[in-house]
């Protein structure tokens, strides 16, 4: 296989991961249809592709990849022995973890030189855009003291609910949505440094601000500390020119 063929295959893997992210967000709004597509079709395909890659490259794997596989196996074992009722772990959540470990990391290792520089920006931009839109909907709904009901849904809400008296995003526990918002906020800081176009940077800042306020509305102390450390760490690196912003 020549270089161009390997590059094309890595691009297909990248698009598959991007499509996976879109499918996951779709499943938040349309649980039954989204979970069927994600769990019964996409996740098995991604898992099989990841395992095939691991079998082919097992001998040349770096210690970090071996350790990651061992941690995934440890997680599966502990879930089977003692499930966590807070996160309602089940067999499908284990499948999702395995698909992430055996697809996302093999993807990074198999990317071609040209795609490798674009892939983190593309994946990060999609994640920040999707969660940034949801974050701003949540912030605006909270300021207006209203509950936003997404179109084509009847039992999904975004806003401060009576159930938690905290930010409720599509009936996810506030601590779980806080994890996603704080992770996306960290990605927005990375994108701000990676992208040089001022208009793209303006959109990234807009998304990052919404994500930061959404974290605060979840009232998750851990997520708020993480977001503050992310912002403080980025400011420190920028002030001491460890991160090039021009």
KAJOMO-V937068 format. One line per field, one symbol per residue. phi: phi as a letter, one per 40 degrees, with the letter a starting at -180 (. if undefined). A space follows every 50 residues. Layout:
# KAJOMO-V937068
phi = ???
This chain:
# KAJOMO-V937068
phi = .ccccccccccccccccccccccccdcccbdcccccccccbccccccccc cdccccbdccccdccccccccccccccccccacbcccfcacccccccccc ccbccdcccbccccccccdcccccccccccccccccccccccccfbbcbd dgbbbbbbicbccbfacbbfgccdcccccccccccccccccccccbcccc cccccdccccccccdcccfcccccccccccccccccccccfcbcbb
